[in-house]
Amino acid sequence: MNLNLLLPNLFWPDSSQTEIYHELSAPSLEVLLSKSTATTTAPQEIEAWLCKEFNVAKQKNDWPIAPLMLFADAPDLAKTSKDFWMRADPVHLRIEQNHIMLADSQAFQIPKEEAKQIVQDLNLSLGNHDFSFLPLYPDRWYIRTSKAPEILTHTLSHVTCKNINSFLPSGAESIAWNRIFNEIQMLLYEHPVNQARESRGELTINSVWFWGGGNIPQSTQSPYTHVWSNDDLPRALALASNTNHSKLTANTQEWLQSQISGNHLVILDALDGKAKYRNAYGWRETLGDMEQNWFLPLYTALKNGKINQLTITALNETSSQRFEITRADLWKLWRITKPLAAHTETH
């Protein structure tokens, strides 16, 4: 049995804050990383990495996340639609000095009825355009159109907690789409849903983010026997490629009880949101929990031959790192165990 463990933001994104690793106990993880064969490549977002793993090509400017997600959010449409689909997810924008910072749905909750009401009003107000909004999931909204817009967008995960000014749509039709972006903000500024949210002390839904456009891919192929994740994009890719998918287990022991042979992809993304929102305490606590629940028992399983090969893929803002380790590698005494901080992108 082979395992690829995908860990977005395994390392703290701000390399200048080396003190975050001080007295952070992760001995099993340190051994696994130190005994492995490590390679470092250019940074890539989790959406791009997953598309490449499942043999999904980039379409024009963007990775086709919106049409892929239809396999999870609207299976009937995924089988029949010939249209162009783009995500238009609800977000909260906040002005800070000369910056406009974006928070995604990790920072707020949006009930289904509020999503439907906002989207209904968006469709009424923007009805003169050749597209329509669909709130297929409360925090995943879509645009459906017959013609692909000539724009390049940036993934929502990439712009979360960043100044959006550098990431607005670009390309031949960018002026028109940025105008739509502004129209939406004007409509949502005093929307009744947002007035009610503000009165309750909740973040308002004062914009949407365009990203991930494309047509439904002709084919999707998986190198994995089974995908384990609580995130919806891996589930959609598994559905598109007829690959087995399960919710992430609580720990390695539960995962091993599945006794399934083959190649497995396990996605541990609990560190990702903590890193993006710069929650240092939460990131350290989560990594400590992973050490006990995942890395220690994975080390033991590898040592006992229950896993043939373990690959740890660490995606960060500045690099992508791949650590491959087998049972035999654990006996390579010349590979000295190094502290976690030594395995950052400068490795």
Rosetta blueprint (number, residue, H / E / L):
1 M L
2 N E
3 L E
4 N E
5 L E
6 L E
7 L E
8 P E
9 N L
10 L L
11 F L
12 W L
13 P L
14 D L
15 S L
16 S L
17 Q L
18 T H
19 E H
20 I H
21 Y H
22 H L
23 E L
24 L L
25 S L
26 A L
27 P H
28 S H
29 L H
30 E H
31 V H
32 L H
33 L H
34 S H
35 K L
36 S L
37 T E
38 A E
39 T E
40 T E
41 T E
42 A L
43 P L
44 Q L
45 E L
46 I H
47 E H
48 A H
49 W H
50 L H
51 C H
52 K H
53 E H
54 F L
55 N L
56 V L
57 A L
58 K L
59 Q E
60 K L
61 N L
62 D E
63 W L
64 P L
65 I H
66 A H
67 P H
68 L H
69 M H
70 L H
71 F H
72 A H
73 D H
74 A L
75 P H
76 D H
77 L H
78 A H
79 K H
80 T H
81 S L
82 K L
83 D L
84 F E
85 W E
86 M E
87 R E
88 A E
89 D E
90 P E
91 V E
92 H E
93 L E
94 R E
95 I E
96 E E
97 Q L
98 N L
99 H E
100 I E
101 M E
102 L E
103 A E
104 D L
105 S L
106 Q L
107 A L
108 F L
109 Q L
110 I L
111 P L
112 K H
113 E H
114 E H
115 A H
116 K H
117 Q H
118 I H
119 V H
120 Q H
121 D H
122 L H
123 N H
124 L H
125 S H
126 L L
127 G L
128 N L
129 H L
130 D L
131 F L
132 S E
133 F E
134 L E
135 P E
136 L E
137 Y E
138 P L
139 D L
140 R E
141 W E
142 Y E
143 I E
144 R E
145 T E
146 S L
147 K L
148 A L
149 P L
150 E L
151 I L
152 L E
153 T L
154 H L
155 T L
156 L H
157 S H
158 H H
159 V H
160 T L
161 C L
162 K L
163 N E
164 I H
165 N H
166 S H
167 F L
168 L L
169 P L
170 S E
171 G L
172 A L
173 E L
174 S H
175 I H
176 A H
177 W H
178 N H
179 R H
180 I H
181 F H
182 N H
183 E H
184 I H
185 Q H
186 M H
187 L H
188 L H
189 Y H
190 E L
191 H L
192 P H
193 V H
194 N H
195 Q H
196 A H
197 R H
198 E H
199 S H
200 R L
201 G L
202 E L
203 L L
204 T L
205 I L
206 N L
207 S E
208 V E
209 W E
210 F E
211 W E
212 G E
213 G E
214 G E
215 N L
216 I L
217 P L
218 Q L
219 S L
220 T L
221 Q L
222 S L
223 P L
224 Y L
225 T L
226 H E
227 V E
228 W E
229 S L
230 N L
231 D L
232 D H
233 L H
234 P H
235 R H
236 A H
237 L H
238 A H
239 L H
240 A H
241 S L
242 N L
243 T L
244 N E
245 H E
246 S E
247 K L
248 L L
249 T L
250 A L
251 N L
252 T H
253 Q H
254 E H
255 W H
256 L H
257 Q L
258 S L
259 Q L
260 I L
261 S L
262 G L
263 N E
264 H E
265 L E
266 V E
267 I E
268 L L
269 D L
270 A H
271 L H
272 D H
273 G H
274 K H
275 A H
276 K H
277 Y L
278 R L
279 N L
280 A H
281 Y H
282 G H
283 W H
284 R H
285 E H
286 T H
287 L H
288 G H
289 D H
290 M H
291 E H
292 Q H
293 N H
294 W H
295 F H
296 L H
297 P H
298 L H
299 Y H
300 T H
301 A H
302 L H
303 K H
304 N L
305 G L
306 K L
307 I L
308 N L
309 Q E
310 L E
311 T E
312 I E
313 T E
314 A E
315 L E
316 N L
317 E L
318 T L
319 S L
320 S E
321 Q E
322 R E
323 F E
324 E E
325 I E
326 T E
327 R L
328 A H
329 D H
330 L H
331 W H
332 K L
333 L L
334 W L
335 R L
336 I L
337 T L
338 K L
339 P L
340 L H
341 A H
342 A H
343 H H
344 T L
345 E L
346 T L
347 H L
